[in-house]
């Protein structure tokens, strides 16, 4: 009776990680990339031991490009664009309905900021940023055997897309007695509306 349990425990410890990073810098441009692939076998569900091992996999890939243009007078222009792709907690065996999860998420984000920094006194950063975020169920045809409904969905749909834009400003003053920081952000999100956050 103990041998199968011990065998399952040993199999659960099979972990297959992979991580690749890269960076390239040329003049004003700094580009970074990452790919992370983490897989393992599990035999424990949320509240019970599973009847067989299940493969779980996390994958993330991203690239980030940013620059810094010196405009003179302690002013710097800071553009940035980033893309992220991920497949989190991927379990593709539909027999394990409680653990089944197979979606792809993507985000494309851009930012443009202007920074004035005297290094010994006040500094100000002002800018705008925005993003497009998309999520999709990779196999919308997989259904719950009990209800016949799709096992995964975004409010009944196979995919969802959000967009948001924001403007921000931040001012800082460093003195020998205190460091003062004030800022504000105004963001408009396609799914959640507008928010203003001063601090």
ABEGO torsion letter per residue (X at the ends): XAAAAAAAAAAAABBBBBBBBBBBBBEABBBBBBBBBBBBBBABBAABBBABBBBBBBBBBBBBBBBBBBAEGGBBBBBBBBBBBBBBGBBABAABAAABBBBBBBBBBBBBBBBBBAGABBBBBBBBBBBBBBBBBABAABBBAAAGBBABBBGGBABBBBBBBBBBBBBBBBBAABBBBBBBBBBBBAAAEBBBBBX
